Amino acid sequence: MEAPESTELDFSRVPHIAGIPRYMFRTYLQSFLSMIMALVRADSTAAFEHELGLWFFAGVVKQRWKNRRQPIPPRASLAALQDH
């Protein structure tokens, strides 16, 4: 998992669905499918790692829903907030 503040990606410029970067839906759908495959293979460690990613995504969805009326700040604004 990549922390939003450690990426060079400007989240205000990427396409969003319901306030969530669109690429995250694909990433976590793949994670869900990988978790299912790990469960079929009885690889509990891999299944757990993929599950953690899904819980992270669920947290992002929950937080974006909570803040749904707030705009996504541009990357420069995020850097200024971190300096304080």
Secondary structure, DSSP 8 states (H G I E B T S, - for coil): ---GGG----TTTS-EETTEEHHHHHHHHHHHHHHHHHHHTT-HHHHHHHHHHHHHHHHHHHHHHHTTTS----HHHHHHHHT-
